[in-house]
Amino acid sequence: TTDQGLPGRYVNAVIQDRKGFIWAGTSYGLSRFDGYGFKNYRYDPVDSTAVSSINCLLEDERGSLWIGTSGDGLKYFEPANGKFTHFRHDENKPNSLSGDVISRIYEDRQGAIWIGTYGAGLNKLDRETGQFTRYQHIPGDATSLSDNRVNVIFEDSKHNFWVGTDAGLNLFDRQKGLFKTVPIKGIWGELPPGTTAVNDIFEAENSNLWFGVWEQGLFLFDGQNFTRFQIDPNQPATANSNRILRIGQDRKNGLWSSTYYGGLNFFDLDKQTFSVFCHDPADPSSIAHDWIRSFLTDRENNLW
């Protein structure tokens, strides 16, 4: 909490780095937790490199930290020397970042850094030149990104490159620069337009993919077919919300999903049943809030 040293009440992103430190991206800056206390990098309106409201975090293979902000662009942080580098959109530079609201940062298996924005499409960074290549929705072009509101970027173990947007799921051919929209199918067939906001993608140990779709629940994809898991009032061990924000797995063959005002859901992959964890005002040991923006399973299998 802020009483214990966090710079902001709202934690939008949490990761663990290779040294074991926990990094939290909050509404008022960046914080590093070493198990005892917090070291904070707070927002400073006078300092252009200072960290403002954070949406997402990534530690890359070099051990450096990438920080996506809510309106202040992209920041690159080198923990070894405490140096920040700032990337922002410049309307006069077509090779600058396409937008300053950063929704997701991802490093692919080739070491390329991809940046998703909310409203300005997808970017690939050339780390040598500091320039960006933009991939955006083009009306009438079915091979372009389905929507400029990017929520998730993910490369699976088969090297398929997925991009989830507010208007559907995309497979991206990085060699040709072409996108293919992948229809998501539920029990009653393909989900209609306007109901396919893909917020997160996770690959299980068996190579099956899980998609978190806003208002629609969880979807399991085995490479051929989709299986849908959502609220079922006729089942006692059902999910608590279909508004999925994040997905992750622990070491006990369980899938966790965070939701918008539905708490945290745990799906037992063996039993195919849900357990729900919600805030209880009468129980101080319950989860603090039912809007779970992000979570992390650390190396000790602790859930943050």
Salt bridges, closest charged atoms under 4 A:
GLU59 OE2 - ARG18 NE 3.02
ASP60 OD2 - ARG127 NH2 2.95
ASP72 OD2 - LYS75 NZ 3.38
ASP72 OD1 - HIS86 NE2 3.86
ASP72 OD1 - ARG88 NH1 3.23
ASP100 OD2 - ARG88 NH2 3.23
ASP108 OD2 - ARG174 NH1 3.34
ASP147 OD2 - ARG149 NE 2.72
GLU155 OE2 - ARG109 NE 3.99
GLU155 OE2 - HIS159 ND1 3.28
GLU155 OE2 - ARG174 NH2 3.17
ASP166 OD2 - ARG149 NH1 3.75
ASP200 OD1 - ARG104 NH1 3.34
GLU215 OE2 - ARG243 NE 3.00
